[in-house]
Amino acid sequence: MIVVTGATGNIGRPLTRALAEAGRQVTAVSRHKAAVPNGVRHVTADLAGPAGLKPALDGAKALFLLLSGDLHAAGANPADIIGEAADSGVRRVVLLSTLGVVTRPLGRTRTAMRALEDTLRESGLEWAVLRPGGFASNALWWAESVRAHQVVAAPFGDIGVPVIDPADIAAVAAACLLEDRHTGGIYELTGPEVITPRRQTEAIAAALGSPVRFHELTREEAETAMTRSMPAELANDTLDILGSPTAAELRISPDVQQVLGRAPRTFADWAARNIAAFR
């Protein structure tokens, strides 16, 4: 049995499907009831209370651990989840971390994530760590304005990073859960090219088959919009990366190719598969 946390999200959904299609028994964990593939067991649980994960871990041998943002809040102790997994007989954990633990290691959430990586490495379990950079699916922030006004409004129109398709993260996670050769692996996951918001807009327009205009926001305008749905600290942190990516954040990693034997998908591929959200 393989347990997938965050099973209804951009990574967990394709990961659950891939594991089920590989013939594995899968338990999908999410906070709320959700549809899952046929044959997949679904358990509702809040990872903020690790004991609540016990029913999902019953009989499990592997765990994909994706933490929600509130598990980095003051007083949270996600290391308890790893202890709970070990106590339940789980032998392998694949942790979704972030590239920021090496590119910008001093932020509060990244310090906490690096500590969790260390806990996992010292746990005695088999493990792998995935460190993705920016997600292609962050473009869904623009979906409403594209549907309503045929406009993408974003800052830093001509500054790009190599965003990764969450489906590729899921594919790498599946490989790490299923294949012994990835035990002890730390994989930095990026897309195949640096792509700017302006070029992302062009890719969305091409997939729609209709024009989409790019409107460049100031940093202040972007911060105001982002803080409506996330803490100000996280919004500013994100804007720092988008506006002034470091050399390490611009690097195109070979790790997707190494694990999957193929190049990572392009943003245009992601846009074509997800274009219904922008119609």
Secondary structure, 3 states (H helix, E strand, C coil): CEEEECCCCCCHHHHHHHHHHCCCCEEEEECCCCCCCCCCEEEECCCCCHHHHHHHHCCCCEEEECCCHHHHCCCCCCHHHHHHHHHCCCCEEEEECCCHHHHCCCCHHHHHHHHHHHHHHCCCCEEEEEEECCEHHHHHHHHHHHHHHCEEEEECCCCCECCECHHHHHHHHHHHHHCHHHCCEEEEECCCCCECHHHHHHHHHHHHCCCCEEEEECHHHHHHHHCCCCCHHHHHHHHHHHHCCCHHHHCCCCHHHHHHCCCCCCHHHHHHHCHHHHC
